[in-house]
Amino acid sequence: MTTTKFSRQRESIKDYLSTTSIIKVSYGNGSDHFDGNVLPHYHFICRNCSAIEDISMPKEAVEQFLHSADENFAGTIEASSTYFYGLCKKCSENKH
């Protein structure tokens, strides 16, 4: 694939993401994950197999977390992302 063709495909994906309810999750190893859940939630990333899972928390806990961050920061928070890292259930079970 040529660089120009790759660049066009990447721009097409960016355009699509800007018009739909999908968010891109980048977690540092160069890979991206596309998530259809746009409600506030957190992600767990397995440091062994790189699996990504949503972490569900009670709405009140999420609101308290975000409110606390806002109260303890002098600027304006416009967005946030929180990742939890460790071993997923499968990798934890295989380790023992």
C-alpha positions as protocol buffer text, in pm:
chain_id: "A"
residue {
  index: 1
  type: MET
  ca { x: 0 y: 0 z: 0 }
}
residue {
  index: 2
  type: THR
  ca { x: 140 y: 338 z: -90 }
}
residue {
  index: 3
  type: THR
  ca { x: 178 y: 616 z: 162 }
}
residue {
  index: 4
  type: THR
  ca { x: -72 y: 831 z: -30 }
}
residue {
  index: 5
  type: LYS
  ca { x: -335 y: 557 z: -29 }
}
residue {
  index: 6
  type: PHE
  ca { x: -274 y: 492 z: 341 }
}
residue {
  index: 7
  type: SER
  ca { x: -306 y: 865 z: 417 }
}
residue {
  index: 8
  type: ARG
  ca { x: -638 y: 883 z: 231 }
}
residue {
  index: 9
  type: GLN
  ca { x: -770 y: 583 z: 423 }
}
residue {
  index: 10
  type: ARG
  ca { x: -663 y: 737 z: 754 }
}
residue {
  index: 11
  type: GLU
  ca { x: -833 y: 1068 z: 662 }
}
residue {
  index: 12
  type: SER
  ca { x: -1149 y: 878 z: 564 }
}
residue {
  index: 13
  type: ILE
  ca { x: -1153 y: 710 z: 906 }
}
residue {
  index: 14
  type: LYS
  ca { x: -1102 y: 1045 z: 1081 }
}
residue {
  index: 15
  type: ASP
  ca { x: -1389 y: 1195 z: 880 }
}
residue {
  index: 16
  type: TYR
  ca { x: -1615 y: 902 z: 968 }
}
residue {
  index: 17
  type: LEU
  ca { x: -1529 y: 925 z: 1338 }
}
residue {
  index: 18
  type: SER
  ca { x: -1613 y: 1294 z: 1344 }
}
residue {
  index: 19
  type: THR
  ca { x: -1967 y: 1222 z: 1219 }
}
residue {
  index: 20
  type: THR
  ca { x: -2058 y: 914 z: 1422 }
}
residue {
  index: 21
  type: SER
  ca { x: -2094 y: 799 z: 1780 }
}
residue {
  index: 22
  type: ILE
  ca { x: -1766 y: 609 z: 1795 }
}
residue {
  index: 23
  type: ILE
  ca { x: -1464 y: 714 z: 1994 }
}
residue {
  index: 24
  type: LYS
  ca { x: -1102 y: 625 z: 1930 }
}
residue {
  index: 25
  type: VAL
  ca { x: -908 y: 492 z: 2229 }
}
residue {
  index: 26
  type: SER
  ca { x: -530 y: 513 z: 2198 }
}
residue {
  index: 27
  type: TYR
  ca { x: -337 y: 350 z: 2477 }
}
residue {
  index: 28
  type: GLY
  ca { x: 28 y: 404 z: 2404 }
}
residue {
  index: 29
  type: ASN
  ca { x: 153 y: 103 z: 2208 }
}
residue {
  index: 30
  type: GLY
  ca { x: 66 y: 248 z: 1867 }
}
residue {
  index: 31
  type: SER
  ca { x: -263 y: 59 z: 1837 }
}
residue {
  index: 32
  type: ASP
  ca { x: -606 y: 216 z: 1839 }
}
residue {
  index: 33
  type: HIS
  ca { x: -933 y: 71 z: 1965 }
}
residue {
  index: 34
  type: PHE
  ca { x: -1268 y: 199 z: 1840 }
}
residue {
  index: 35
  type: ASP
  ca { x: -1542 y: 207 z: 2101 }
}
residue {
  index: 36
  type: GLY
  ca { x: -1913 y: 245 z: 2030 }
}
residue {
  index: 37
  type: ASN
  ca { x: -1988 y: 317 z: 2395 }
}
residue {
  index: 38
  type: VAL
  ca { x: -1966 y: 696 z: 2415 }
}
residue {
  index: 39
  type: LEU
  ca { x: -2113 y: 720 z: 2766 }
}
residue {
  index: 40
  type: PRO
  ca { x: -1865 y: 792 z: 3047 }
}
residue {
  index: 41
  type: HIS
  ca { x: -1683 y: 471 z: 3131 }
}
residue {
  index: 42
  type: TYR
  ca { x: -1333 y: 341 z: 3189 }
}
residue {
  index: 43
  type: HIS
  ca { x: -1109 y: 90 z: 3014 }
}
residue {
  index: 44
  type: PHE
  ca { x: -898 y: -197 z: 3139 }
}
residue {
  index: 45
  type: ILE
  ca { x: -598 y: -290 z: 2923 }
}
residue {
  index: 46
  type: CYS
  ca { x: -425 y: -624 z: 2972 }
}
residue {
  index: 47
  type: ARG
  ca { x: -49 y: -576 z: 2983 }
}
residue {
  index: 48
  type: ASN
  ca { x: 1 y: -934 z: 2861 }
}
residue {
  index: 49
  type: CYS
  ca { x: -238 y: -982 z: 2567 }
}
residue {
  index: 50
  type: SER
  ca { x: -344 y: -617 z: 2508 }
}
residue {
  index: 51
  type: ALA
  ca { x: -714 y: -701 z: 2544 }
}
residue {
  index: 52
  type: ILE
  ca { x: -931 y: -396 z: 2615 }
}
residue {
  index: 53
  type: GLU
  ca { x: -1242 y: -426 z: 2829 }
}
residue {
  index: 54
  type: ASP
  ca { x: -1492 y: -170 z: 2951 }
}
residue {
  index: 55
  type: ILE
  ca { x: -1515 y: -123 z: 3326 }
}
residue {
  index: 56
  type: SER
  ca { x: -1866 y: -46 z: 3439 }
}
residue {
  index: 57
  type: MET
  ca { x: -1907 y: 169 z: 3747 }
}
residue {
  index: 58
  type: PRO
  ca { x: -2217 y: 312 z: 3912 }
}
residue {
  index: 59
  type: LYS
  ca { x: -2316 y: 646 z: 3761 }
}
residue {
  index: 60
  type: GLU
  ca { x: -2276 y: 813 z: 4101 }
}
residue {
  index: 61
  type: ALA
  ca { x: -1915 y: 694 z: 4130 }
}
residue {
  index: 62
  type: VAL
  ca { x: -1828 y: 828 z: 3785 }
}
residue {
  index: 63
  type: GLU
  ca { x: -1995 y: 1161 z: 3858 }
}
residue {
  index: 64
  type: GLN
  ca { x: -1813 y: 1190 z: 4192 }
}
residue {
  index: 65
  type: PHE
  ca { x: -1479 y: 1112 z: 4026 }
}
residue {
  index: 66
  type: LEU
  ca { x: -1532 y: 1375 z: 3755 }
}
residue {
  index: 67
  type: HIS
  ca { x: -1665 y: 1632 z: 4003 }
}
residue {
  index: 68
  type: SER
  ca { x: -1363 y: 1579 z: 4230 }
}
residue {
  index: 69
  type: ALA
  ca { x: -1123 y: 1629 z: 3940 }
}
residue {
  index: 70
  type: ASP
  ca { x: -1304 y: 1947 z: 3838 }
}
residue {
  index: 71
  type: GLU
  ca { x: -1302 y: 2088 z: 4193 }
}
residue {
  index: 72
  type: ASN
  ca { x: -929 y: 2021 z: 4238 }
}
residue {
  index: 73
  type: PHE
  ca { x: -813 y: 2174 z: 3910 }
}
residue {
  index: 74
  type: ALA
  ca { x: -790 y: 2550 z: 3853 }
}
residue {
  index: 75
  type: GLY
  ca { x: -839 y: 2530 z: 3475 }
}
residue {
  index: 76
  type: THR
  ca { x: -1123 y: 2400 z: 3260 }
}
residue {
  index: 77
  type: ILE
  ca { x: -1143 y: 2025 z: 3203 }
}
residue {
  index: 78
  type: GLU
  ca { x: -1293 y: 1952 z: 2861 }
}
residue {
  index: 79
  type: ALA
  ca { x: -1244 y: 1576 z: 2839 }
}
residue {
  index: 80
  type: SER
  ca { x: -1091 y: 1288 z: 3028 }
}
residue {
  index: 81
  type: SER
  ca { x: -977 y: 931 z: 2983 }
}
residue {
  index: 82
  type: THR
  ca { x: -872 y: 683 z: 3248 }
}
residue {
  index: 83
  type: TYR
  ca { x: -710 y: 347 z: 3185 }
}
residue {
  index: 84
  type: PHE
  ca { x: -657 y: 63 z: 3428 }
}
residue {
  index: 85
  type: TYR
  ca { x: -373 y: -179 z: 3352 }
}
residue {
  index: 86
  type: GLY
  ca { x: -304 y: -532 z: 3473 }
}
residue {
  index: 87
  type: LEU
  ca { x: -385 y: -888 z: 3369 }
}
residue {
  index: 88
  type: CYS
  ca { x: -724 y: -981 z: 3226 }
}
residue {
  index: 89
  type: LYS
  ca { x: -911 y: -1279 z: 3371 }
}
residue {
  index: 90
  type: LYS
  ca { x: -779 y: -1519 z: 3105 }
}
residue {
  index: 91
  type: CYS
  ca { x: -415 y: -1412 z: 3148 }
}
residue {
  index: 92
  type: SER
  ca { x: -450 y: -1418 z: 3529 }
}
residue {
  index: 93
  type: GLU
  ca { x: -582 y: -1773 z: 3517 }
}
residue {
  index: 94
  type: ASN
  ca { x: -307 y: -1886 z: 3276 }
}
residue {
  index: 95
  type: LYS
  ca { x: -38 y: -1738 z: 3502 }
}
residue {
  index: 96
  type: HIS
  ca { x: -123 y: -1975 z: 3789 }
}
